[in-house]
Amino acid sequence: MPITQDSAVTLAYKITDAHSGKPLDAGTTAYLHGGYDNLFAQVEAALAGLEVGQSIDLQLAAQDAFGARDEALVRVIPKSDFPPGVKVGGQLQGAGPNGPLAYNVVKIKGPEVHLDGNHPLAGHDLRFVATVKAVRAATAEEITHRHVHGAHGHHH
């Protein structure tokens, strides 16, 4: 079955830095095909019409992946305002320009905590390699919810 509008698709993927080849992420993911913003638009376009076993290998400019870095999303807060127990690598919820945003704790230096609301891969050109592992027609509920549900239904 080819990937078409409202297909539930499972991919095995690898993401590497487009310039250095450094591995950044790998795994398996399932998404609802057809413009539901579950996957990068260029990746979804390249997957249209493919079937199980077929692959793609794409270079994505930063703006077509996780976007450009936005330095306005970098903050420094006093350590005294910092919640106890959160360490470098942790996340805090905070106000962003368009509503709540998860800020990554990137550094604790003396009396300051450095936070970054950018996605960790923002500003990076990426290579996205994926193989189609499964394709099926999405359920009406998945289409209504705009994402694929797991084998045991959804839990939201």
Secondary structure as UniProt FT lines:
FT   TURN            5..6
FT   STRAND          7..17
FT   TURN            18..20
FT   STRAND          23..32
FT   TURN            33..35
FT   HELIX           41..47
FT   TURN            48..49
FT   TURN            52..53
FT   STRAND          55..60
FT   HELIX           62..64
FT   TURN            65..66
FT   HELIX           71..73
FT   STRAND          74..78
FT   HELIX           79..81
FT   TURN            84..85
FT   TURN            88..89
FT   STRAND          91..96
FT   TURN            97..98
FT   STRAND          99..109
FT   TURN            110..111
FT   STRAND          112..116
FT   TURN            120..123
FT   STRAND          126..137
FT   HELIX           140..145
FT   TURN            151..152
//
